[in-house]
């Protein structure tokens, strides 16, 4: 386990998911490592409880990477979305017999304390409350469709509503806008000793272009950046508008990985 956490720390932002999970001792159903002949762990797959897979690897270990790809292809029934080094994720995509919804490069951004805006007041940003849940469900459905190409009819509404409610109860969703009708939101994803991953950033269509996303991300980053080891997020390489918003929020690109989403 210490070797796995060291590998996660070296991996960069997507290693935060794994490191937080391993430190807490939960959130995953399987952990698979491929040791290098020299004895150290250089390739690792973390399979989450909800069909998410994160691969960490020293890409110089090509034999270990091939072995892991073969294993994961045989275990394809237990994961649906994968984040990891480009070479490994591309190999998984090439071996995938079914339909692929998304296969793209993600850019990781990390909040820099010296660059995060520190306005006199962040009063427009608030924690979501129960009355916001219906609007947050709609926002999540729109985000699934626009970012991950998953139409609303494919999303289990009951599961999504329960997930949104749980985040709100836990104080993990921040919004801008009136109670019951927020116009921008973000969620705190993986949180723990390794840091915090921001996710689910969304602005309703009628309110885009007003700088809401950058102000929301900046305000939340300002609350966290001096208290945790890292505050980061990842975004589609081709999403120019979002990347500009994150840069205005005081975040800097620090690396890339590949995202694969299967049907």
ZIQUILIN-V297249 format. One record per residue. RES is the residue in three letters. PHI is phi in radians with two decimals (* if undefined). OMEGA is omega in whole degrees, -180 to 180 (* if undefined). Layout:
res | phi | omega
RES | PHI | OMEGA
RES | PHI | OMEGA
//
This chain:
res | phi | omega
UNK | * | 176
UNK | -1.03 | 178
UNK | -1.12 | 179
UNK | -1.09 | -180
UNK | -1.22 | 177
UNK | -1.15 | 177
UNK | -1.12 | 179
UNK | -1.09 | -180
UNK | -1.13 | 180
UNK | -1.30 | -173
UNK | -1.29 | -178
UNK | 1.65 | -170
UNK | -1.08 | -178
UNK | -1.24 | 173
UNK | -1.24 | 179
UNK | -1.06 | 178
UNK | -0.96 | -175
UNK | -1.24 | -178
UNK | -1.07 | 179
UNK | -1.08 | -179
UNK | -1.13 | -179
UNK | -1.17 | 179
UNK | -1.10 | -180
UNK | -1.43 | -180
UNK | 1.32 | 179
UNK | -2.65 | 176
UNK | 1.54 | 179
UNK | -2.34 | 179
UNK | -1.84 | -179
UNK | -2.75 | 178
UNK | -2.33 | -174
UNK | -2.18 | 178
UNK | -2.05 | 175
UNK | -2.04 | -178
UNK | -1.25 | 176
UNK | -1.39 | 177
UNK | -0.94 | 178
UNK | -1.28 | 175
UNK | 1.86 | -178
UNK | -1.59 | -180
UNK | -1.48 | -179
UNK | -2.12 | -179
UNK | -2.39 | -175
UNK | -2.56 | 174
UNK | -2.11 | 177
UNK | -1.93 | 180
UNK | -1.87 | -176
UNK | -1.35 | -176
UNK | -1.39 | -177
UNK | -2.06 | 177
UNK | 1.44 | 178
UNK | -1.77 | -177
UNK | -2.22 | 174
UNK | -2.13 | 179
UNK | -1.91 | 176
UNK | -2.07 | -177
UNK | -2.79 | 164
UNK | -1.46 | -171
UNK | -1.19 | 174
UNK | -1.29 | 179
UNK | -1.54 | -174
UNK | -1.22 | 179
UNK | -1.13 | 179
UNK | -1.12 | 179
UNK | -1.11 | 179
UNK | -1.09 | 180
UNK | -1.11 | -180
UNK | -1.19 | 179
UNK | -1.04 | 179
UNK | -1.08 | 179
UNK | -1.13 | -177
UNK | -1.17 | 176
UNK | -1.08 | 177
UNK | -1.25 | -179
UNK | -1.88 | -173
UNK | -1.03 | -177
UNK | -1.25 | -173
UNK | -1.82 | 177
UNK | -2.43 | -179
UNK | -2.19 | -179
UNK | -2.18 | -175
UNK | -2.30 | 170
UNK | -2.12 | 179
UNK | 3.08 | 179
UNK | -1.01 | -173
UNK | -0.98 | -176
UNK | -1.07 | -178
UNK | -1.23 | -179
UNK | -1.16 | 177
UNK | -1.09 | 178
UNK | -1.12 | 176
UNK | -1.11 | 180
UNK | -1.11 | -180
UNK | -1.15 | -180
UNK | -1.53 | -175
UNK | -1.43 | -179
UNK | -1.40 | -176
UNK | -1.63 | -178
UNK | -1.33 | 177
UNK | -1.90 | 180
UNK | -1.46 | -178
UNK | -2.42 | 173
UNK | -2.56 | -171
UNK | -2.66 | 176
UNK | -1.57 | 175
UNK | -1.88 | 175
UNK | -1.80 | 178
UNK | -1.60 | 175
UNK | -2.06 | 178
UNK | -2.20 | 178
UNK | -1.23 | 176
UNK | -1.86 | -175
UNK | -0.94 | -177
UNK | -1.28 | -176
UNK | -1.89 | -179
UNK | -1.17 | -180
UNK | -1.05 | 178
UNK | -2.15 | -179
UNK | -1.16 | -180
UNK | -1.06 | -180
UNK | -2.53 | 173
UNK | -2.00 | -172
UNK | -1.16 | 180
UNK | -1.27 | -179
UNK | -1.65 | -179
UNK | -2.44 | 172
UNK | -1.26 | 176
UNK | -1.17 | 178
UNK | -2.18 | -174
UNK | -0.97 | -178
UNK | -1.13 | 180
UNK | -1.44 | -170
UNK | -0.96 | -180
UNK | -0.98 | 180
UNK | -1.18 | 179
UNK | -1.21 | 175
UNK | -1.10 | 178
UNK | -1.05 | 179
UNK | -1.10 | 179
UNK | -1.13 | 178
UNK | -1.11 | 179
UNK | -1.13 | 180
UNK | -1.16 | 176
UNK | -1.00 | -176
UNK | -1.25 | -174
UNK | -1.44 | -175
UNK | -1.72 | -176
UNK | -1.94 | 177
UNK | 1.06 | 179
UNK | -1.82 | -178
UNK | -1.14 | -175
UNK | -1.00 | -176
UNK | -1.20 | 180
UNK | -1.51 | -176
UNK | -1.64 | 178
UNK | -1.27 | -174
UNK | -1.07 | -179
UNK | -1.09 | 179
UNK | -1.10 | -178
UNK | -1.10 | -180
UNK | -1.10 | 178
UNK | -1.09 | -180
UNK | -1.13 | 179
UNK | -1.11 | 179
UNK | -1.04 | -178
UNK | -1.10 | 178
UNK | -1.12 | -180
UNK | -1.11 | 179
UNK | -1.06 | -177
UNK | -1.46 | -179
UNK | 1.21 | -176
UNK | -1.88 | 179
UNK | -2.15 | 178
UNK | -1.98 | -176
UNK | -2.44 | 167
UNK | -2.15 | 179
UNK | 2.21 | -177
UNK | -1.17 | 177
UNK | -1.01 | -179
UNK | 1.59 | -179
UNK | -2.54 | 179
UNK | -1.10 | -178
UNK | -1.92 | 175
UNK | -2.63 | -178
UNK | -2.60 | 168
UNK | -2.63 | -180
UNK | -2.05 | 168
UNK | -1.51 | -180
UNK | -1.50 | 179
UNK | -1.03 | -180
UNK | -2.38 | 180
UNK | 3.02 | -174
UNK | -1.15 | 180
UNK | -1.52 | -179
UNK | 2.39 | -177
UNK | -2.26 | 174
UNK | -1.83 | 175
UNK | -1.45 | -179
UNK | -2.66 | 176
UNK | 1.14 | 179
UNK | -1.23 | -176
UNK | -2.67 | 173
UNK | -2.14 | 180
UNK | -1.08 | -171
UNK | -1.01 | -177
UNK | -1.21 | -176
UNK | -1.98 | -180
UNK | -1.33 | 180
UNK | 1.50 | -178
UNK | -1.83 | -180
UNK | 1.44 | -177
UNK | -1.14 | -177
UNK | -1.09 | -179
UNK | -1.16 | 179
UNK | -1.20 | -180
UNK | -1.17 | 179
UNK | -1.08 | -180
UNK | -1.09 | -179
UNK | -1.15 | -180
UNK | -1.22 | 178
UNK | -1.06 | -180
UNK | -1.09 | 179
UNK | -1.23 | -170
UNK | -1.89 | -164
UNK | -1.06 | -179
UNK | -1.63 | -176
UNK | -1.92 | -177
UNK | -2.26 | -177
UNK | -1.04 | 179
UNK | -2.70 | 171
UNK | -2.14 | -173
UNK | -2.51 | 174
UNK | -2.75 | 175
UNK | -2.35 | -171
UNK | -2.56 | 176
UNK | -0.95 | -180
UNK | -0.96 | -176
UNK | -1.58 | -180
UNK | -1.50 | -173
UNK | -1.10 | -178
UNK | -1.08 | 180
UNK | -1.14 | -179
UNK | -1.12 | 176
UNK | -1.14 | 179
UNK | -1.09 | -179
UNK | -1.20 | 176
UNK | -1.12 | 178
UNK | -1.14 | 180
UNK | -1.44 | 177
UNK | 1.57 | 179
UNK | -1.86 | -179
UNK | -2.17 | 177
UNK | -1.19 | -177
UNK | -2.25 | 180
UNK | 2.83 | -180
UNK | -2.40 | 169
UNK | -2.64 | 179
UNK | -1.96 | 176
UNK | -2.02 | 178
UNK | -2.22 | 177
UNK | -2.16 | -180
UNK | -1.71 | 175
UNK | -1.16 | *
//
